[in-house]
Amino acid sequence: MSASLLRFAFLPAVALATIVPSWNNISHAGVISGESSAYGVELNLGISVGEISVITAGLGPFSTSSGTAPVAYNIFNDDDSASALGALDVGGALGTVNFISLDTGLLETTSVSNVDGGLGGRSTTASASVNDVSLSILSLVGVDPAITAETFISLEATAVESDAAVSGDFNALSESGSTTIAGVGGVGETQAVLSVLGVEFVLDASAPANTLISIDSTVSGLASLQGSISVILNEQLYSGDSLSSRSIDVNAIHVTFSDVGVNLGALGIGLLNGDVIISHSEAQMSALDTSSAVPEPSSFVLLGIAALGALSRLVFRRRKQSSEQLAS
């Protein structure tokens, strides 16, 4: 047999030896990306009279952390405190009044993922905690010269925490979320409280997902309340099919004000609108089944066997022809 024919005869075996291991490397499912982020507080509130905005207060997202994989990460951030004010000069003896105020103590956020491009299950997480939360909305009471600014709405909590996580592999991605709210007060008082015109609403320390508190004039003691207030505890938002993607957003406390009337004195009744989010965390992962992009291993094997058979017949015919020529 010629040297070129010998080299050619070995090609199918070499190809088969290299192709099959290659299939073994890429015919797998895997998590291809992960992303998570968290922040301590976000506040966007405004009070308007008619079409004119007279008071605004904005903050954040504040005290943030975030990361994006497939490079694994572990990111931590903290801030000593956060504050936001919405003030208006009402004149007279009161002068400038902070109608909207938010203050917090220590804020901490963490974002973590072990998604690194490797095979097998992975996880991506985020968490946020905010200490000593104090939110207040003031309203004017009385008539000059005896007019005063009194607390209309308040929210007090010692610690507010949210956690979000996505874990698993292709075809088996799952999410989890949780919220913990610690209250203020003396020994044994472990519940945070939202107060509206003196009516108190307890904020459950470990509320089930998407616990809703609706506050309007139909609530006992709040007949004079104009507009509405919505409070969602342990708010959880999901997306993805759990096969190739999954995500979760968690807001420990989400307060929405809708046209809530606030007495601004000489300016009349202003309407308070906007949102406050305390302790937000979110996580997401994506996975891919790469095996669908390549043929089955049996296809490679059959291809190699067929090629070997064809070349074996070719070699046999060449040898037979050479023998016949020598015999003649």
C-alpha positions as CSV (number, residue, x, y, z in Angstrom):
1,M,0.0,0.0,0.0
2,S,1.3,3.5,-0.8
3,A,2.3,5.8,2.0
4,S,-0.4,8.3,1.0
5,L,-3.0,5.6,1.1
6,L,-1.9,4.5,4.5
7,R,-2.1,8.0,5.8
8,F,-5.6,8.4,4.3
9,A,-6.7,5.1,5.8
10,F,-5.9,6.4,9.3
11,L,-7.9,9.6,9.0
12,P,-11.4,8.2,10.0
13,A,-9.9,6.6,13.1
14,V,-8.2,9.9,14.1
15,A,-11.4,11.9,13.3
16,L,-13.5,9.5,15.3
17,A,-11.1,9.7,18.3
18,T,-11.2,13.5,18.3
19,I,-14.9,14.1,17.4
20,V,-16.5,11.9,20.1
21,P,-14.5,13.5,23.0
22,S,-15.4,16.9,21.6
23,W,-19.1,16.0,21.8
24,N,-18.6,14.9,25.4
25,N,-17.3,18.3,26.2
26,I,-20.1,20.4,24.7
27,S,-23.1,18.2,24.9
28,H,-24.2,19.5,28.4
29,A,-26.5,22.0,30.0
30,G,-25.1,24.8,32.0
31,V,-25.8,28.1,33.7
32,I,-24.4,30.8,31.4
33,S,-25.1,34.0,33.3
34,G,-26.1,35.4,36.6
35,E,-26.9,38.9,37.9
36,S,-27.9,40.3,41.2
37,S,-28.2,43.7,42.9
38,A,-29.6,45.3,46.0
39,Y,-30.2,48.7,47.5
40,G,-31.2,50.0,50.9
41,V,-33.8,52.7,50.1
42,E,-35.4,54.5,47.2
43,L,-37.8,57.4,47.8
44,N,-39.7,59.5,45.1
45,L,-42.4,61.6,46.6
46,G,-44.1,64.9,45.6
47,I,-46.9,67.2,46.7
48,S,-48.7,69.3,44.1
49,V,-51.4,71.9,44.2
50,G,-53.4,71.7,41.0
51,E,-50.9,71.2,38.2
52,I,-48.1,72.8,40.2
53,S,-45.5,70.7,42.1
54,V,-44.7,72.5,45.3
55,I,-42.7,69.9,47.3
56,T,-40.4,67.1,46.0
57,A,-38.3,64.6,47.9
58,G,-36.0,62.1,46.1
59,L,-33.4,59.6,47.2
60,G,-31.6,56.7,45.6
61,P,-31.6,53.9,44.9
62,F,-29.2,54.4,47.8
63,S,-26.5,52.1,49.2
64,T,-26.3,49.8,46.2
65,S,-24.3,46.7,45.3
66,S,-24.5,44.7,42.1
67,G,-22.6,42.1,40.1
68,T,-22.8,40.2,36.7
69,A,-21.5,36.7,36.0
70,P,-20.2,34.4,34.4
71,V,-17.3,35.7,36.4
72,A,-18.1,34.8,40.0
73,Y,-18.4,37.8,42.4
74,N,-19.0,38.7,46.0
75,I,-19.8,42.4,46.5
76,F,-20.6,44.2,49.7
77,N,-21.5,47.8,50.4
78,D,-22.5,49.8,53.5
79,D,-23.4,53.4,54.4
80,D,-23.8,54.9,57.8
81,S,-27.1,56.5,57.1
82,A,-29.5,58.0,54.6
83,S,-31.9,61.0,54.6
84,A,-34.3,62.9,52.4
85,L,-36.3,66.0,52.9
86,G,-39.2,67.7,51.1
87,A,-39.6,71.2,52.6
88,L,-41.8,74.3,52.0
89,D,-41.8,77.8,53.4
90,V,-45.4,78.3,54.6
91,G,-44.6,81.8,56.1
92,G,-45.7,83.1,59.4
93,A,-44.3,81.7,62.6
94,L,-43.8,78.2,61.2
95,G,-41.5,79.3,58.3
96,T,-40.0,76.4,56.5
97,V,-41.7,73.0,57.3
98,N,-40.2,69.6,56.4
99,F,-43.4,68.1,55.1
100,I,-41.6,64.9,54.0
101,S,-38.7,63.4,55.8
102,L,-36.9,60.1,55.8
103,D,-34.0,59.0,58.0
104,T,-32.2,55.7,58.5
105,G,-29.3,54.3,60.3
106,L,-26.8,51.8,58.9
107,L,-27.6,50.3,55.4
108,E,-25.9,47.2,54.1
109,T,-26.2,45.4,50.8
110,T,-24.6,42.2,49.4
111,S,-24.6,40.6,45.9
112,V,-23.1,37.2,45.3
113,S,-22.9,34.6,42.5
114,N,-20.8,31.5,41.8
115,V,-21.7,31.4,38.1
116,D,-18.3,30.8,36.5
117,G,-19.0,29.1,33.1
118,G,-18.6,25.6,34.5
119,L,-21.1,22.8,34.4
120,G,-23.6,21.9,37.1
121,G,-25.9,23.9,39.4
122,R,-25.1,27.4,40.4
123,S,-26.6,30.1,42.6
124,T,-27.0,33.9,42.5
125,T,-28.1,35.9,45.6
126,A,-28.7,39.5,46.9
127,S,-29.6,40.9,50.3
128,A,-30.3,44.4,51.8
129,S,-30.8,45.5,55.3
130,V,-31.7,49.0,56.7
131,N,-31.6,49.9,60.4
132,D,-33.6,52.6,62.3
133,V,-36.1,53.5,59.5
134,S,-38.1,56.7,60.2
135,L,-40.5,58.1,57.6
136,S,-42.9,61.0,58.4
137,I,-45.4,63.1,56.5
138,L,-46.5,66.4,58.1
139,S,-49.8,68.3,57.6
140,L,-50.8,71.7,59.0
141,V,-53.5,71.8,61.6
142,G,-55.5,74.8,62.8
143,V,-55.7,78.4,61.7
144,D,-53.2,81.3,62.1
145,P,-51.9,82.3,64.5
146,A,-52.5,78.9,66.2
147,I,-51.5,76.8,63.2
148,T,-49.2,73.9,63.8
149,A,-47.4,71.2,61.8
150,E,-48.3,67.7,63.1
151,T,-47.3,64.2,62.0
152,F,-49.9,63.0,59.6
153,I,-48.3,59.7,58.5
154,S,-45.3,57.9,60.1
155,L,-43.5,54.6,59.6
156,E,-41.0,53.3,62.2
157,A,-38.9,50.2,62.1
158,T,-35.7,49.0,63.8
159,A,-34.5,46.8,61.0
160,V,-35.8,45.9,57.6
161,E,-34.2,43.1,55.5
162,S,-34.9,41.5,52.1
163,D,-33.2,38.5,50.5
164,A,-33.5,37.2,46.9
165,A,-31.9,34.0,45.4
166,V,-32.0,32.0,42.2
167,S,-30.4,28.6,42.0
168,G,-30.3,25.4,39.9
169,D,-29.3,24.3,36.4
170,F,-31.0,24.2,33.0
171,N,-34.5,22.9,33.2
172,A,-34.5,23.2,37.0
173,L,-34.1,26.9,38.0
174,S,-35.9,28.0,41.1
175,E,-36.2,31.2,43.1
176,S,-36.7,32.1,46.8
177,G,-37.3,35.4,48.6
178,S,-37.9,36.6,52.1
179,T,-38.4,39.6,54.2
180,T,-37.8,40.3,57.9
181,I,-39.1,43.4,59.7
182,A,-38.1,44.2,63.3
183,G,-40.2,46.7,65.2
184,V,-39.4,49.5,67.7
185,G,-40.4,50.1,71.3
186,G,-39.8,48.3,74.5
187,V,-39.1,44.7,75.5
188,G,-41.3,42.3,73.6
189,E,-42.4,44.8,71.0
190,T,-41.1,43.2,67.8
191,Q,-43.5,44.7,65.2
192,A,-43.0,47.8,63.1
193,V,-45.9,50.2,62.7
194,L,-47.3,52.5,60.1
195,S,-49.5,55.3,61.6
196,V,-52.1,57.3,59.6
197,L,-54.0,60.1,61.5
198,G,-53.3,58.1,64.7
199,V,-54.6,54.8,63.3
200,E,-51.9,52.2,63.6
201,F,-51.2,49.4,61.1
202,V,-48.9,46.6,62.2
203,L,-46.2,45.5,59.8
204,D,-45.9,41.8,60.1
205,A,-42.3,40.8,61.1
206,S,-42.3,37.8,58.6
207,A,-45.2,38.6,56.3
208,P,-46.1,36.1,53.6
209,A,-45.2,37.1,50.0
210,N,-47.1,40.1,48.7
211,T,-49.0,41.0,51.8
212,L,-51.2,44.0,51.0
213,I,-52.4,46.7,53.4
214,S,-54.9,49.0,51.7
215,I,-55.6,52.3,53.6
216,D,-58.4,54.8,52.6
217,S,-61.4,56.6,54.0
218,T,-63.3,53.3,54.5
219,V,-61.0,52.3,57.3
220,S,-62.4,52.9,60.7
221,G,-61.1,56.2,62.1
222,L,-60.0,57.5,58.7
223,A,-63.2,59.0,57.3
224,S,-61.3,62.3,56.7
225,L,-58.5,60.7,54.7
226,Q,-58.3,61.9,51.2
227,G,-56.8,59.6,48.6
228,S,-55.3,56.2,49.4
229,I,-52.2,54.5,50.7
230,S,-51.0,51.0,49.6
231,V,-48.4,49.1,51.6
232,I,-47.0,45.8,50.3
233,L,-44.9,43.8,52.6
234,N,-42.5,41.2,51.3
235,E,-43.3,42.2,47.7
236,Q,-42.1,39.5,45.3
237,L,-42.0,39.8,41.5
238,Y,-41.1,36.8,39.3
239,S,-40.2,36.2,35.7
240,G,-38.8,33.5,33.5
241,D,-39.8,29.9,32.6
242,S,-37.6,28.1,35.2
243,L,-36.1,26.2,32.3
244,S,-33.7,28.6,30.7
245,S,-34.2,31.7,32.9
246,R,-35.6,32.8,36.3
247,S,-35.6,36.0,38.2
248,I,-37.0,37.4,41.4
249,D,-37.3,41.0,42.9
250,V,-38.0,41.4,46.6
251,N,-39.1,44.7,48.3
252,A,-39.3,44.3,52.0
253,I,-41.6,47.4,52.4
254,H,-43.2,49.2,49.4
255,V,-45.5,52.2,50.2
256,T,-47.4,53.9,47.5
257,F,-49.3,57.2,48.0
258,S,-52.1,58.1,45.6
259,D,-53.6,61.6,45.8
260,V,-53.3,61.8,49.6
261,G,-54.5,65.2,50.8
262,V,-52.0,67.2,52.8
263,N,-52.9,70.6,54.4
264,L,-50.4,73.2,53.2
265,G,-51.9,76.2,54.9
266,A,-52.4,79.2,52.6
267,L,-51.8,77.1,49.6
268,G,-54.7,74.8,50.4
269,I,-54.8,71.1,50.1
270,G,-51.8,69.5,48.3
271,L,-51.9,66.0,46.9
272,L,-49.1,63.6,47.9
273,N,-48.1,61.0,45.3
274,G,-45.2,58.6,44.9
275,D,-43.4,55.6,46.3
276,V,-41.0,54.6,49.0
277,I,-39.2,51.3,48.9
278,I,-37.2,50.0,51.9
279,S,-34.7,47.2,51.4
280,H,-34.7,45.9,47.8
281,S,-32.9,42.8,46.5
282,E,-33.1,41.0,43.1
283,A,-31.4,38.0,41.4
284,Q,-31.6,36.3,38.0
285,M,-29.9,33.4,36.2
286,S,-29.9,32.1,32.6
287,A,-29.1,28.5,31.5
288,L,-28.6,26.8,28.1
289,D,-28.9,23.2,26.9
290,T,-26.0,23.0,24.4
291,S,-26.6,19.4,23.5
292,S,-29.4,20.4,21.1
293,A,-26.8,22.1,18.9
294,V,-24.8,19.0,18.0
295,P,-25.6,15.5,16.6
296,E,-26.0,12.5,18.9
297,P,-22.9,10.4,19.7
298,S,-24.3,7.5,17.7
299,S,-24.3,9.6,14.6
300,F,-20.6,10.2,14.9
301,V,-19.9,6.5,15.5
302,L,-21.9,5.4,12.5
303,L,-20.2,8.1,10.3
304,G,-16.8,6.8,11.4
305,I,-17.6,3.1,10.8
306,A,-19.0,3.9,7.4
307,A,-15.9,5.8,6.5
308,L,-13.6,3.0,7.7
309,G,-15.6,0.4,5.8
310,A,-15.3,2.4,2.5
311,L,-11.6,2.9,2.9
312,S,-11.1,-0.8,3.7
313,R,-12.8,-1.8,0.5
314,L,-10.7,0.7,-1.4
315,V,-7.5,-0.7,0.1
316,F,-8.6,-4.3,-0.7
317,R,-9.3,-3.4,-4.4
318,R,-5.9,-1.7,-4.8
319,R,-4.1,-4.7,-3.3
320,K,-6.1,-7.1,-5.6
321,Q,-5.2,-5.0,-8.7
322,S,-1.5,-5.0,-7.7
323,S,-1.6,-8.9,-7.3
324,E,-3.2,-9.4,-10.7
325,Q,-0.7,-7.1,-12.4
326,L,2.2,-9.1,-10.9
327,A,0.6,-12.4,-11.9
328,S,0.2,-11.4,-15.5
